[in-house]
Amino acid sequence: MKILVAPDSFKGSLTAMEAAENIGNGIHRADSEIDVDLLPMADGGEGTVQSLVDATDGEIIKKEVTGPLGNQVEAFYGLLGDGKTAVIEMAAASGLPLVPEEKKNPLKTTTYGTGELIASALEQGVEQIIIGIGGSATNDAGVGMAQALGAEILDAEGNQIDFGGGSLDQIEAMNLNSLDSRLKDVEILAACDVDNPLYGEDGAAYVYAPQKGADKKMVEILDQNLRHFNQIAIKELDKDTNKIPGAGAAGGLGAGLVAFLNAELKAGVDIVLEIIDFESRLKDVDLVITGEGMLDGQSIYGKTPVGVSRSAAKKDIPVIAVAGTLGRGVEKVLDCGINAYFSIIDRPAELKEIVDRSPELLANLSEQIIRTIQI
């Protein structure tokens, strides 16, 4: 029997590789003869860099960059095992956890550091850059990122506009002539798991800016500024990004990546499945075990377990999902290729205890799954 173990990370507890290893340990406790193939997964969000580095024997590269508040922070990105692909999580340079609660202000925060990570990746001679665009502290439509790569985003006096979503209304011209020339030879993919437009009631400002520190008036300003940004992008770059699904992701970074870098926005899990050539790993597999920290009704919208199960279903391979917690609507995943799901929790306990015991719990559950199959 051959089992492919392909989980996402259990956030706050286990990386995807650690989750896979513990599932594998449990399988072998039940039957040491089973052929287990470990394949850490991700969906473009937190943990994607580590998962893909682990899956391809790549490396993590650390880089000091400009944080969302303009101060220096230590960020990172991944260089995959082929040496031709870099993976960036924008949150590593421009994410909400980098901003203290009392300083949250999307009128001021910038994606400049994300641009610096892209520039560093270009220095590695890569041919493809994958950018996970979630968890941002910003609402600047990727203007800071573009400035870091040489773009001139100018006000009426011909000066670079200031950092932050509050400055977008100052834009009068966009000049990409000085944009890093190496970008022309690199494919940019943006891993995105939302489909929000750039502006409007479902856009970046109204949906996401409040969690970044924006009050009602600030949200209105940010939304108007994103509208202005799009108008200038249409005039100067011939790019109308508003209605592209995912344009509003990461405070409009989705739109900025399309407008400035000709990026393609795709579902994160689809990018990951393609990068690791997931279908080839299904050869001769009898069962897939996948999972993540929370499995619920929202998991059907681009989360790892369902991305894995849909691919496995094409080859009629059964899939079992394991999770830290099972949430409302979890039964929906049964219509997406997952044949059964289980929680690792074995008794009532505080969250900290569950997190601390998660390696043991995951191994125990996996052992019992195999014992059940073998009855």
C-alpha positions in Angstrom: 0.0 0.0 0.0 1.2 3.5 -0.9 0.0 6.6 0.9 0.7 10.2 -0.2 0.7 12.5 2.9 0.1 16.0 1.7 -1.0 18.4 4.5 -0.8 22.2 4.9 0.6 23.6 8.0 -1.3 23.5 11.3 -0.9 27.2 11.9 0.5 28.2 15.3 1.5 24.6 15.9 3.2 22.6 13.1 4.7 23.4 9.7 3.5 21.4 6.8 6.6 19.2 6.9 6.2 18.6 10.6 2.5 17.7 10.1 3.5 15.3 7.3 6.2 13.7 9.4 3.9 13.1 12.3 1.2 11.7 10.1 3.8 9.4 8.6 5.0 8.3 12.0 1.4 7.3 13.0 1.0 5.4 9.8 4.2 3.4 10.4 3.2 2.7 14.0 0.2 0.9 12.5 2.1 -0.8 9.7 5.8 -0.3 9.0 5.5 -1.9 5.6 3.3 0.9 4.1 5.1 3.1 1.5 4.7 6.7 2.7 5.5 9.7 0.5 5.7 13.0 2.4 4.7 16.1 0.5 4.3 19.4 2.5 1.6 21.6 0.9 0.3 25.2 1.0 -2.3 27.5 -0.6 -0.3 30.7 -1.1 -0.9 32.0 2.5 1.3 31.9 5.5 3.7 28.9 5.4 3.8 28.7 1.6 7.5 29.6 1.4 8.5 27.0 4.0 6.3 24.3 2.4 7.7 24.8 -1.1 11.3 25.0 0.2 10.8 21.7 2.1 9.1 20.0 -0.9 11.8 21.0 -3.4 14.9 20.9 -1.2 15.3 24.6 -1.6 16.6 27.3 0.8 15.4 30.2 2.8 17.0 33.5 2.1 16.9 36.3 4.7 16.9 39.9 3.7 16.6 43.2 5.7 13.9 45.3 4.0 11.7 48.3 4.6 8.8 47.3 6.8 5.2 48.6 6.4 5.9 51.6 8.7 9.1 52.5 6.9 11.5 51.0 9.5 13.9 48.2 8.7 12.7 44.6 9.4 14.2 41.2 8.7 12.2 39.4 6.1 12.7 36.2 4.0 11.8 34.5 0.8 12.4 31.0 -0.6 14.6 29.8 -3.5 13.3 26.5 -4.7 15.4 23.5 -5.4 15.4 24.1 -9.2 17.2 27.4 -8.5 14.9 29.1 -11.1 11.9 29.9 -8.9 11.6 32.3 -5.9 8.6 32.3 -3.6 7.7 35.4 -1.6 5.1 35.9 1.1 4.3 39.6 1.0 3.4 39.4 4.7 7.1 38.7 5.5 7.9 42.3 4.5 4.6 44.1 4.6 2.4 42.1 6.9 0.0 43.1 9.7 2.0 41.3 12.4 4.9 43.8 11.7 2.7 46.7 12.9 2.0 47.3 16.6 -1.7 47.6 17.4 -1.4 51.3 18.3 0.4 52.1 15.0 -2.0 50.4 12.5 -2.8 53.0 9.8 -3.3 51.9 6.2 -3.1 55.5 5.1 0.6 55.3 5.9 1.8 51.7 5.5 3.7 50.7 2.4 4.5 47.6 0.3 8.0 49.0 -0.4 9.7 46.0 1.4 7.8 43.6 -0.8 9.4 45.2 -3.8 12.8 44.9 -2.2 12.3 41.2 -1.7 11.4 40.9 -5.4 14.6 42.8 -6.3 16.6 40.4 -4.1 15.0 37.5 -5.9 16.0 38.9 -9.2 19.6 39.0 -8.1 19.4 35.1 -7.8 18.8 34.9 -11.6 15.3 33.3 -11.2 13.0 32.9 -14.1 9.8 32.8 -12.1 8.6 34.6 -8.9 5.6 33.5 -7.0 4.1 36.0 -4.6 1.6 35.1 -1.9 -0.6 38.1 -1.3 -2.3 37.7 2.0 -2.0 39.1 5.5 -1.0 42.6 4.5 -0.9 45.7 6.7 -1.2 47.9 3.6 -3.7 49.6 1.3 -1.4 51.2 -1.3 -2.3 49.2 -4.4 1.3 48.0 -4.6 2.7 51.5 -5.3 5.4 51.1 -2.7 6.4 47.8 -4.3 6.7 49.4 -7.7 8.7 52.3 -6.3 11.2 49.9 -4.8 11.7 48.3 -8.3 12.3 51.6 -10.0 8.9 52.8 -11.0 8.2 56.6 -10.9 4.8 57.2 -9.4 4.6 61.0 -9.5 2.6 63.8 -8.1 1.7 67.1 -9.9 5.2 68.5 -9.2 7.0 65.5 -10.6 8.0 64.0 -7.3 7.6 60.4 -6.0 4.4 60.3 -3.9 4.8 59.4 -0.2 4.2 56.0 1.2 0.7 54.7 2.0 -2.8 54.4 0.7 -3.4 58.0 1.9 -1.1 59.3 -0.9 -2.7 57.6 -3.9 -4.9 60.6 -4.6 -1.7 62.6 -5.4 -0.8 60.4 -8.4 -0.7 62.4 -11.6 1.7 60.2 -13.7 3.1 56.6 -13.7 6.4 56.1 -15.5 7.7 52.5 -15.8 10.7 53.3 -18.0 13.1 52.9 -15.0 11.5 49.7 -13.8 14.1 47.0 -13.1 14.9 45.6 -16.6 15.3 42.0 -15.3 11.5 41.9 -14.7 11.0 41.6 -18.5 12.5 38.1 -18.4 10.7 36.8 -15.3 7.2 35.3 -15.0 5.3 36.8 -12.0 2.5 34.7 -10.4 0.4 36.1 -7.6 -1.0 33.5 -5.3 -4.4 34.7 -4.2 -7.4 33.1 -2.4 -9.9 35.9 -2.6 -11.7 37.5 -5.6 -12.4 41.0 -4.3 -12.3 43.9 -6.8 -10.0 46.8 -6.2 -12.6 49.2 -4.9 -16.3 49.5 -4.0 -18.3 47.8 -1.2 -16.5 44.5 -1.9 -13.2 46.1 -2.5 -9.9 46.3 -0.6 -10.7 49.2 1.6 -14.3 48.4 2.7 -13.6 44.7 3.3 -10.1 44.6 4.7 -8.9 48.1 5.8 -10.8 48.1 9.1 -8.7 45.2 10.4 -5.6 47.2 9.4 -6.6 50.1 11.6 -8.9 52.1 9.4 -12.0 53.9 10.8 -15.1 54.6 8.7 -13.7 57.9 7.3 -10.4 56.4 6.5 -12.1 53.6 4.6 -13.9 56.1 2.5 -10.7 57.9 1.8 -8.8 54.7 0.9 -11.6 53.6 -1.4 -11.6 56.9 -3.3 -7.9 56.8 -3.6 -8.0 53.3 -5.1 -10.5 54.6 -7.6 -8.1 57.4 -8.5 -5.2 54.9 -8.8 -7.2 52.8 -11.2 -8.1 55.9 -13.3 -4.4 56.9 -13.6 -3.4 53.3 -14.4 -6.0 53.2 -17.2 -4.7 56.5 -18.6 -0.9 55.9 -18.1 -0.6 52.1 -18.4 -3.7 51.1 -20.3 -4.5 48.8 -17.4 -8.0 48.6 -15.9 -7.5 46.3 -12.9 -10.6 46.9 -10.9 -12.7 43.9 -12.0 -9.9 41.4 -12.1 -10.7 38.8 -9.5 -8.3 39.3 -6.6 -7.3 42.9 -7.6 -8.3 44.0 -4.1 -6.2 41.4 -2.3 -3.5 42.6 0.1 -4.8 46.2 0.0 -4.8 46.3 -3.8 -1.4 44.7 -4.2 -3.2 42.3 -6.6 -4.0 45.2 -8.9 -0.5 46.7 -8.5 1.2 43.4 -9.5 -1.0 43.3 -12.7 -0.6 47.0 -13.5 3.2 47.3 -12.9 4.6 43.8 -13.3 2.1 42.1 -15.7 1.5 39.4 -13.1 -1.0 36.7 -13.4 -3.4 36.2 -10.4 -4.2 32.5 -9.7 -5.5 30.5 -6.8 -2.6 29.8 -4.5 -3.2 26.1 -4.1 -3.3 25.7 -7.9 0.1 27.4 -8.2 1.5 25.1 -5.5 0.0 21.9 -7.1 1.6 22.9 -10.4 5.0 23.8 -9.0 5.5 20.5 -7.2 4.0 18.6 -10.1 1.4 17.1 -7.8 -0.2 14.8 -10.4 3.1 12.9 -10.8 3.2 12.2 -7.1 -0.1 10.4 -7.3 1.3 7.6 -9.4 0.6 4.2 -7.8 -0.9 6.0 -4.7 -3.7 4.1 -3.0 -4.7 6.8 -0.4 -4.0 10.5 0.2 -4.0 12.0 3.6 -4.2 15.7 3.7 -5.2 18.3 6.4 -4.7 21.7 8.0 -5.4 23.4 11.3 -9.1 24.3 10.6 -11.4 22.4 8.3 -14.8 24.0 7.7 -17.3 25.2 5.1 -14.8 27.8 3.8 -12.2 25.2 3.0 -13.9 24.6 -0.3 -12.8 28.0 -1.5 -9.2 27.4 -2.4 -7.8 25.8 0.7 -5.2 23.1 0.5 -7.2 19.9 1.5 -9.8 20.6 -1.1 -7.2 21.5 -3.8 -5.5 18.2 -3.0 -8.7 16.2 -3.0 -9.9 17.6 -6.3 -6.7 16.5 -8.0 -6.8 13.1 -6.4 -10.4 12.6 -7.4 -9.5 12.9 -11.1 -7.6 9.6 -10.6 -10.2 8.0 -8.3 -7.9 8.0 -5.3 -9.6 8.3 -1.9 -8.7 11.2 0.4 -8.9 11.5 4.1 -8.5 14.9 5.8 -7.3 15.5 9.3 -7.6 18.8 11.1 -7.0 20.4 14.4 -10.6 21.7 14.5 -13.7 20.9 12.5 -15.8 24.0 12.0 -19.3 24.9 10.8 -20.2 23.6 7.3 -17.3 21.1 7.2 -19.6 18.5 5.6 -19.3 20.6 2.4 -15.8 19.2 1.8 -17.4 15.7 1.2 -18.7 17.0 -2.1 -15.2 18.0 -3.2 -13.3 14.7 -3.2 -12.7 14.3 0.5 -14.1 10.9 1.5 -13.8 11.3 5.3 -12.5 13.9 7.8 -11.4 13.7 11.4 -10.3 16.0 14.2 -7.1 15.3 16.1 -8.7 16.3 19.4 -9.1 13.2 21.7 -10.6 14.9 24.8 -11.8 18.2 26.1 -8.7 20.5 26.6 -7.5 24.1 26.5 -6.1 25.3 23.2 -2.6 25.5 24.5 -2.6 21.9 25.6 -3.9 20.9 22.1 -1.2 22.9 20.4 1.5 21.5 22.6 0.2 17.9 22.1 -0.5 18.3 18.3 2.5 16.1 17.1 1.3 13.3 19.4 -2.4 13.8 18.5 -1.7 13.8 14.8 0.4 10.7 15.0 -2.2 8.9 17.2 -5.1 9.8 14.8 -3.1 8.7 11.8 -2.3 5.3 13.4 -6.0 4.7 14.2 -7.0 5.6 10.7 -4.7 3.0 9.3 -5.8 0.4 11.9 -9.4 1.1 10.9 -8.6 0.7 7.2 -6.9 -2.7 7.9 -9.8 -4.2 9.8 
